[in-house]
Amino acid sequence: MPRITRPWKIVFTLLLLAALAWGIDWREMPAHLARIDATLGMLALLIVVLEMPVNAWKWSWSLRLHDLRFPWIYLFRTACFGFFFNNLLPSAIGGDVYRVIRTTEQASDRSRAISAVLVDRVVGLAAMLCNGLLGALVLMQTYELARWYVQAAAVGLVALVVGFGLLYKGTGLRRKLSSIRFLQPVWDNLRRIGRPRREWLPLIATSFLFQLLAALCLYLSFAAVGAEIAWPAALLITAAAGIGSILPLSISGIGVVEGSIAGTAVALGVDYDLAVLGAIALRLITLPVSAACGLLYLTESGETRAQAQRLREE
């Protein structure tokens, strides 16, 4: 699959933002802005701050699952730097690359550090999708989008079960994959994390906590601009935003995430202008925390920053 270059991402970002702005009734915008509740916005900002230590905790358990142990404060600082990379720099993977760099003690550890970040991401994605499914199940009698989500989740679950069945029961397929040399570290890590490990429980628990905090932040962001949404809707909209953020189509997901949030909210009965305002408010609320993480990043050594930049550009 061809890689989308940065200039095209910039163009696509601008087109998405223009499309969102096109549908807004600008005559009503001053009245909407006048009703913004700053107190609720500050509460949403506080939730973003609370997400940071939870993010470090869940990553810590993923690393322990791979027999890698680091001080929590070290992981907290590194996760903050990753948050800065992902939100204020034109890269969607810079933060994850930096996390790998900071948890690779020697060349042989790199596959484990990469696997730890991937497991952290995959478990978090699964928690987010499960929360979205719970919201969709509550709303499916009222909204068509919720019914689609439930149906897609059912198809995805069947496909997942069939895929695992083919992998573990298909001896020939497993033997062929195992013979591919560059996949050997993958199989080594799968064997490491595949056996019963107590680290799975806190990893899953903190992943669900992190996703619930993300949904609460979205809920408060919408409430701050006067958009009334139910908690199940917040769970479903958060899942849509998370799915949108995976698509590497724009700079830092700008436009894609906002479009996913606004589109899902409108499908769940929210006024379009308020849905766009809620999505923008959510983006703006993360900026002060991202900026603070960037200031913290300036305290790192120049050599560490240079190494991170080189690997981000590879």
Residue pairs with C-beta under 8 A, 6 or more apart in sequence:
4 12
4 248
4 249
6 90
6 251
9 90
9 248
9 249
9 250
9 251
10 90
10 251
12 249
12 250
12 255
13 250
13 251
13 254
13 255
14 255
15 255
16 250
16 254
16 255
16 256
16 258
16 259
17 254
17 255
17 258
19 259
20 255
20 258
20 259
20 262
20 276
20 279
23 272
23 276
24 272
24 273
24 276
25 273
28 273
29 273
32 225
32 226
32 273
32 274
32 277
35 225
35 226
36 224
36 225
36 226
36 281
37 223
37 224
37 225
37 226
38 224
40 220
40 221
40 223
40 224
41 220
41 221
41 224
41 281
41 285
43 220
44 217
44 220
44 221
44 224
44 281
44 282
44 285
45 285
45 288
45 289
47 213
47 216
47 217
47 220
48 217
48 285
48 286
48 289
49 289
50 213
51 210
51 213
51 214
51 217
52 76
52 79
52 80
52 83
52 289
53 76
54 206
54 209
54 210
54 213
55 79
55 83
55 210
56 72
56 75
56 76
56 79
57 72
57 202
57 206
58 120
58 123
58 124
58 202
58 203
58 206
58 207
58 210
59 75
59 79
59 99
59 116
59 117
59 120
60 70
60 72
60 75
61 199
61 202
61 203
61 206
62 116
62 117
62 119
62 120
62 123
62 199
62 203
63 69
63 70
63 75
63 103
63 113
63 116
64 199
65 116
65 119
65 192
65 193
65 197
65 199
65 200
65 203
66 112
66 113
66 115
66 116
66 119
66 189
66 192
66 193
67 112
67 192
68 103
68 109
68 112
68 113
68 116
70 103
74 102
75 103
77 296
78 98
78 99
78 102
78 103
79 99
80 292
80 293
80 296
80 297
81 95
81 98
81 102
81 293
81 296
81 297
81 300
82 94
82 95
82 96
82 98
82 99
83 95
83 289
83 290
83 293
84 95
84 290
84 291
84 293
84 294
84 296
84 297
85 91
85 94
85 95
85 98
85 312
86 92
86 94
86 95
86 252
87 252
87 286
87 287
87 290
88 252
88 287
88 290
88 291
88 294
89 252
90 251
90 252
91 252
91 312
92 245
92 248
92 252
92 253
93 312
94 308
94 312
96 117
96 121
97 308
97 311
97 312
98 308
98 312
99 113
99 117
100 110
100 113
100 114
100 117
100 311
101 304
101 307
101 308
101 311
102 304
103 109
103 113
103 116
104 110
104 113
111 185
111 186
111 188
111 189
112 189
112 192
115 185
115 186
115 189
115 193
119 193
119 203
120 203
120 207
123 203
123 204
123 207
124 207
124 210
124 211
125 242
125 246
126 207
127 204
127 207
127 208
127 210
127 211
128 211
128 214
128 238
128 239
128 242
129 153
129 239
129 242
130 208
131 208
131 211
131 212
131 215
131 235
131 238
131 239
132 149
132 235
132 236
132 238
132 239
132 240
132 242
133 149
133 150
133 153
133 239
134 232
134 235
135 146
135 231
135 232
135 233
135 234
135 235
135 236
135 239
136 146
136 147
136 149
136 150
136 153
136 232
136 236
137 146
137 150
138 146
138 232
139 146
139 230
139 232
139 233
139 236
139 268
140 146
140 147
140 149
140 150
143 267
143 268
143 269
144 267
145 236
145 264
145 267
145 268
146 236
146 268
149 236
149 239
166 173
167 173
167 174
167 177
168 174
177 183
177 187
178 184
178 187
211 238
214 238
214 242
215 231
215 234
215 235
215 238
216 234
217 282
217 285
218 234
218 237
218 238
218 241
218 261
218 278
218 282
219 229
219 231
219 234
221 278
221 281
221 282
221 285
222 228
222 229
222 234
222 265
222 270
222 274
222 278
222 281
223 229
224 278
224 281
225 274
225 277
225 278
225 281
226 274
227 265
227 270
227 271
227 274
227 275
227 277
227 278
229 237
229 265
229 268
229 270
233 265
233 268
233 270
236 264
236 268
237 261
237 264
237 265
237 268
240 260
240 261
240 263
240 264
241 257
241 260
241 261
241 264
241 282
243 260
244 253
244 256
244 257
244 259
244 260
244 261
245 253
245 256
245 257
245 260
247 253
247 256
249 256
250 256
254 283
257 279
257 283
258 276
258 279
258 280
258 283
259 279
261 275
261 278
261 279
261 282
262 272
262 275
262 276
262 278
262 279
263 275
265 274
265 275
265 278
265 279
266 272
266 275
270 278
297 305
